[in-house]
Amino acid sequence: MNDCIFCKIASGVIPSPKLYEDDKIFIIKDIEPKAKLHYLCIPKIHFALLTEMDEVKAELVKHCFQVIPTLEEQLGLQEGYRMIINQGKNGGQTVPHLHIHLLGGEVLGDF
């Protein structure tokens, strides 16, 4: 998608240090952190909502959930973390490209 900031980061048009990258996903630091440690795990294929998932996109989300636990130590999340997927305007989604927030590095309060 031409106007998507995450697609531009994935393609290298907008530089952003990637803490992890493979052929399907990448992880970057959130520029507006909501916790001591705040990362974004972003699929390289563009889609905004879980309702847009097909088999390929479902495999991408599955891949995210398989990779994230392998990076706990590298990302400083070994004491625990919260994962959040915001969906739509009322869900707090500000970038219309599905991504998983990883928050940790401190004790997180209740909702």
KAZI-V518456 format. One record per pair of residues at least 12 apart in sequence whose ideal C-beta (glycine too) atoms are under 8 Angstrom apart, sorted by the first residue. I is the first residue (numbers start at 1). J is the second residue. If there is no record, write none. Layout:
i->[I & I]
j->[J & J]
This chain:
i->[1 & 1 & 4 & 4 & 4 & 4 & 5 & 5 & 6 & 6 & 6 & 6 & 6 & 7 & 7 & 9 & 9 & 9 & 10 & 10 & 10 & 16 & 17 & 19 & 19 & 19 & 19 & 20 & 20 & 20 & 22 & 23 & 24 & 24 & 24 & 24 & 24 & 25 & 25 & 25 & 25 & 25 & 25 & 25 & 25 & 26 & 26 & 26 & 27 & 27 & 27 & 27 & 27 & 27 & 27 & 28 & 28 & 30 & 34 & 34 & 35 & 35 & 35 & 35 & 35 & 35 & 36 & 36 & 36 & 37 & 37 & 37 & 37 & 37 & 37 & 37 & 37 & 37 & 38 & 38 & 38 & 39 & 39 & 39 & 40 & 40 & 40 & 40 & 41 & 41 & 41 & 41 & 41 & 41 & 42 & 42 & 42 & 42 & 43 & 43 & 43 & 43 & 43 & 43 & 43 & 44 & 45 & 45 & 46 & 47 & 47 & 48 & 48 & 48 & 48 & 49 & 49 & 49 & 50 & 50 & 50 & 52 & 57 & 61 & 64 & 68 & 68 & 68 & 75 & 75 & 76 & 76 & 77 & 77 & 77 & 79 & 79 & 80 & 81 & 81 & 81 & 82 & 82 & 82 & 82 & 82 & 83 & 83 & 83 & 83 & 84 & 84 & 84 & 85 & 85 & 85 & 85 & 86]
j->[46 & 97 & 46 & 95 & 96 & 97 & 95 & 97 & 42 & 46 & 95 & 97 & 99 & 46 & 97 & 26 & 28 & 42 & 26 & 42 & 44 & 28 & 29 & 39 & 71 & 74 & 75 & 67 & 71 & 74 & 67 & 44 & 43 & 44 & 45 & 60 & 63 & 41 & 42 & 43 & 44 & 60 & 63 & 64 & 67 & 41 & 42 & 44 & 39 & 40 & 41 & 42 & 71 & 75 & 102 & 40 & 42 & 101 & 101 & 103 & 82 & 103 & 104 & 105 & 106 & 108 & 104 & 105 & 106 & 75 & 76 & 77 & 81 & 102 & 103 & 104 & 105 & 106 & 101 & 102 & 103 & 75 & 101 & 102 & 99 & 100 & 101 & 102 & 64 & 67 & 68 & 99 & 100 & 102 & 97 & 98 & 99 & 100 & 57 & 60 & 61 & 63 & 64 & 98 & 99 & 60 & 57 & 60 & 97 & 97 & 98 & 93 & 96 & 97 & 98 & 87 & 88 & 98 & 85 & 87 & 98 & 98 & 98 & 98 & 100 & 83 & 100 & 102 & 102 & 104 & 104 & 105 & 102 & 104 & 105 & 104 & 105 & 104 & 102 & 103 & 104 & 101 & 102 & 103 & 104 & 108 & 100 & 101 & 102 & 103 & 100 & 101 & 103 & 98 & 99 & 100 & 101 & 101]
